[in-house]
Amino acid sequence: MRDRFRRRITLGVAAGVVAAFAVAGMASVGAAVSPAGQAASAKQYADKVTICHRTGSKKNPFRTIRISRNALKAHLKHGDVEGPCGPNTVFTICHKTNNGKTKTVKVKGTRKAGRALKKGDKLGKCKAKGKPDKQKGKGKGKGKGKGKKK
């Protein structure tokens, strides 16, 4: 009875090994026959850009992330910088001087930029005061012809 049991176990193990080799063989043939293109994992990063992102945190104000090229314009608008964060990253900051005026300055490095933000400075260029806003698309000859005299 024990001999019969041992034979069944041996036969089961051998069948399992053969099945494993068969599956591995089919997988390698499938990989060799598949179309030559980018792997799915590589394709998802093809249209991505590395930026130094402002997190809004006081302890860790900047972080390197990868985003879609389509989102780059929006990130650059609110103060993020293209390229990885580091000591050579240059930020444009609106610095508030001691006499209450503001001026646009360039700051090199995430540490210095973080310190400036803690002191109340803002990322991005300073907005000009006293100048009226220009209305885009509002003026002579614009629009679909409503209100024009003939």
Buried (B, 14 or more C-beta within 10 A) or exposed (E): EEEEEEEEEEEEEEEEEEEEEEEEEEEEEEEEEEEEEEEEEEEEEEEBBEBBBBEEEEEEBBBBBEBEEEEBEEBEEEBBBEBBBEEEBEBBBBBBEEEEEBEEBEBEBBEBBBEBBEEEBBBBEBEEEEEEEEEEEEEEEEEEEEEEEE
